[in-house]
Amino acid sequence: MRLPWRWQPVVLPGAVRAAGLLALGWVLLSGCRRVERQPQPGGPSPDRGPRLEVITTRSGIQMVRIPAGRFRMGSTAGEKDERPVHEVWVDAFWMDRYEVTQAQWAKLAERNEFLPIDPSHFKGPNRPVEMVAWDMAALWCNERSRAEGLEPCYDELSGECNFEADGYRLPTEAEWEYACRAGSTGEFCFGSDPGRLGQYAWYARNASRKTHPVGLKRPNAWGLYDVHGNVAEWCSDRYDARYYGTSPPANPRGPASGQRYVLRGG
């Protein structure tokens, strides 16, 4: 489901390194980054094999390499803003393996007087951070970049993202859905059987109306945890309900303007 949220309202964050992600309201952060220039669209779809490339960054956060490939984005069974289903190519990038925890958030938020250190409603160092607005998520991404000697991606006045910078950022919506699916063409990352959802996600039937520590459920095929449920996650894209009808076929980055941003998962 695509959810539009305004820049200022309080929500949870997610982040990418030159591809990363945050969460909101119940949203959290997860991170990802670009690594190298990729071949032009037209190559094969990624291998869903078990081999994982995992690194630990200088901030102590694990990231997984998401291979380049193409997929069908959107849903015919979802809301109108999830249509039309369209083929998208995504370059390779790195994404945080887990949602950003409250402990990880606080460690970097302490470096910046404009970031709340403990914004979450449901407290716990290993629970995902939440109740973070989009602009706060972008600012945290910049602080994470600075802490590792990387170039920040976001202009802190306009919110514009420099996709050529080598620092951390929120994932584009296409990157988020591609990484979430991990090669799956079903309704979920594991297929279309809702009876299996509880193995992979905290959701209405098992979450007891609260968030839970990250990484307790099964990961998807590419080693990412909590891609369904627990908290929703911010994307870098501005929101436009009609964008799917005009988005480019390779590495779409969302509308050029707008005051609301895309929220996925949760």
MOJOUR-V121721 format. One record per residue. RES is the residue in one letter. SS is DSSP state (~ for helix, > for strand, _ for the rest). D_LAST is the distance of its C-alpha to the last C-alpha in Angstrom with 1 decimal. Layout:
RES SS D_LAST
RES SS D_LAST
This chain:
M _ 9.1
R _ 10.5
L > 10.2
P > 13.3
W > 13.7
R > 17.1
W _ 18.2
Q _ 19.4
P _ 17.0
V _ 15.6
V _ 11.9
L _ 10.4
P _ 11.6
G > 11.8
A > 15.1
V > 17.5
R > 21.2
A _ 22.8
A _ 19.4
G > 16.5
L > 13.0
L > 11.5
A > 8.5
L > 8.7
G _ 9.3
W _ 7.0
V > 7.1
L > 9.2
L > 11.9
S > 12.9
G _ 16.2
C > 18.4
R > 21.9
R _ 24.6
V _ 27.5
E _ 30.2
R _ 31.2
Q _ 30.2
P _ 32.5
Q _ 32.4
P _ 30.3
G _ 32.0
G _ 31.6
P _ 30.2
S _ 26.6
P _ 25.3
D _ 26.4
R _ 23.8
G _ 26.1
P _ 25.3
R _ 26.8
L _ 24.4
E _ 25.5
V > 24.1
I > 25.4
T > 25.2
T _ 25.5
R _ 28.0
S _ 25.2
G _ 24.6
I _ 21.2
Q > 20.9
M > 20.2
V > 20.3
R > 22.3
I > 20.7
P _ 23.7
A _ 24.8
G > 24.6
R > 23.9
F > 21.4
R > 20.8
M > 18.0
G _ 16.6
S _ 16.9
T _ 19.8
A _ 18.0
G _ 15.2
E _ 15.8
K ~ 18.9
D ~ 17.3
E ~ 16.1
R _ 19.8
P _ 22.2
V _ 21.1
H > 22.9
E > 23.9
V > 22.8
W > 24.4
V > 22.6
D _ 24.7
A _ 24.1
F > 22.1
W > 20.9
M > 17.3
D > 16.4
R _ 16.0
Y _ 13.7
E _ 11.3
V > 13.9
T > 15.2
Q ~ 16.9
A ~ 20.2
Q ~ 19.8
W ~ 18.8
A ~ 21.8
K ~ 24.2
L ~ 23.9
A ~ 23.4
E _ 26.8
R _ 28.4
N _ 27.6
E _ 28.7
F _ 26.3
L _ 23.1
P _ 22.1
I _ 22.5
D _ 20.5
P _ 18.0
S _ 15.4
H _ 15.6
F _ 15.0
K _ 17.7
G _ 18.3
P _ 19.3
N _ 17.1
R > 13.9
P > 11.5
V _ 12.9
E _ 11.4
M _ 13.2
V _ 14.4
A _ 15.5
W ~ 15.6
D ~ 19.2
M ~ 18.9
A ~ 16.5
A ~ 19.2
L ~ 21.9
W ~ 20.4
C ~ 20.4
N ~ 24.0
E ~ 24.9
R ~ 23.6
S ~ 25.8
R ~ 28.8
A ~ 28.6
E _ 29.1
G _ 31.7
L _ 29.7
E _ 29.8
P _ 27.0
C _ 25.1
Y > 24.5
D _ 27.2
E _ 26.5
L _ 28.2
S _ 27.0
G _ 23.6
E _ 25.0
C > 24.1
N _ 27.0
F _ 25.8
E _ 29.1
A _ 28.5
D _ 28.0
G _ 25.5
Y > 21.8
R > 19.4
L > 15.9
P _ 15.5
T _ 16.5
E ~ 14.2
A ~ 16.5
E ~ 16.3
W ~ 12.6
E ~ 12.7
Y ~ 16.0
A ~ 14.9
C ~ 11.8
R ~ 14.4
A _ 17.1
G _ 19.7
S _ 18.2
T _ 19.1
G _ 17.4
E _ 14.3
F > 12.5
C _ 13.5
F _ 16.0
G > 17.4
S _ 17.1
D _ 17.8
P ~ 15.2
G ~ 17.4
R ~ 16.3
L ~ 12.5
G ~ 13.3
Q ~ 15.0
Y ~ 12.1
A _ 9.0
W > 8.6
Y _ 7.7
A _ 10.0
R _ 13.1
N _ 13.2
A _ 11.3
S _ 14.1
R _ 12.2
K _ 11.7
T _ 10.2
H _ 12.1
P > 14.1
V _ 12.9
G _ 14.4
L _ 15.2
K _ 13.9
R _ 15.4
P _ 15.0
N _ 15.1
A _ 18.6
W _ 18.6
G _ 17.8
L _ 14.3
Y _ 12.2
D _ 8.6
V _ 7.9
H _ 5.8
G > 4.0
N _ 5.6
V _ 4.3
A > 3.6
E > 7.0
W > 10.3
C > 12.7
S > 16.4
D > 17.1
R > 18.3
Y _ 17.2
D _ 19.7
A _ 19.1
R _ 22.2
Y ~ 21.6
Y ~ 21.0
G ~ 24.6
T _ 26.1
S _ 24.1
P _ 26.3
P _ 26.2
A > 25.9
N _ 23.4
P _ 22.2
R _ 21.2
G _ 20.4
P _ 22.8
A _ 25.5
S _ 25.0
G _ 22.8
Q _ 21.4
R > 17.8
Y > 15.2
V > 12.4
L > 8.8
R > 6.7
G > 3.8
G _ 0.0
